[in-house]
Amino acid sequence: MIPRYEIRLAGSGGQGLILAGLILAEAIAYFEHKYVVQSQNYGPEARGTDSKSDIIISDEEIDYPKAIHLDVLLAMNQKALDANFLDLKKNGLLIVDSGLVKDLPTTQLIAMPLTQIALETTKSPQPANMTALGALAVCTQKVSIPSLSKTLAVHLKKDWLEQNQKALKAGARFAKKRLAGNPSGNGSV
C-alpha cells in the first residue's frame, strides 16, 4: 500500500471547514508538490449540521480517495470529536478547539482555544477555520504558512483576506508556543 497521511477537519456547517480543507489541499499540492485528494461531507442544511473535509497526502499517486485511518483529526466542536474519534489511528494526532470541546476521550491531544484566538485576533469568531489551519500546519509540518497564505489569496476577496491571514498566523504562533511547552500559548516564540 502507498504511504498516505490522512487529515480530517471536522465540525459543523458554517465553521468553514470545507473551505479550509480545499485551501489545505491546494497549498500542499501546488506549493509542497505532493499528491493530494480532498473530499468533503456535510448535511443538507448549510449551518449547524455535521461537516467534514478529508485530505489525503502522499508522495505517490493516491489509489483510494477515501480516508481509512486518520493520522490527524481536528475537531472544532464536541459533536465532531464524538463522531470521528474512532477513525483516528492509535497514535494519531488529535487537535481540538478547547473552547468548544470539553469531554475528551484521551489525554494524548493538543487543545487550543481556536475560536477564541480568532476572536481576539480579528474581533470575529468567523476565521476560526484559518486559526485552526495555522495551528494544524505547525503541528503536522505538512504545509507551510506562506503556502497557505498564498492559497488563501486565491480564494478570498481582498476585504476578507487580511483578516483571515491574521487568523492563520495567530493560530500558527499559538501552536508554536504550545509545542514549545507553554501550555497557555502566552509569551513570545
Buried (B, 14 or more C-beta within 10 A) or exposed (E): EEEBBBBBBBBBBBBBBBBBBBBBBBBBBBBEEBBBBBBBEBEEEEEEEBBBBBBBBBEEEBEEEEBEEBBBBBBBBBBBBBBBBEBBEEEBBBBBBBBBBEEBEEEEBBBBBBBBBBBEBBEEBBBBBBBBBBBBBBBBEBBBBEBBBBBBEEEBEEEBBEBBBBBBBBBBBBBBBBBEEBEEBEEEE
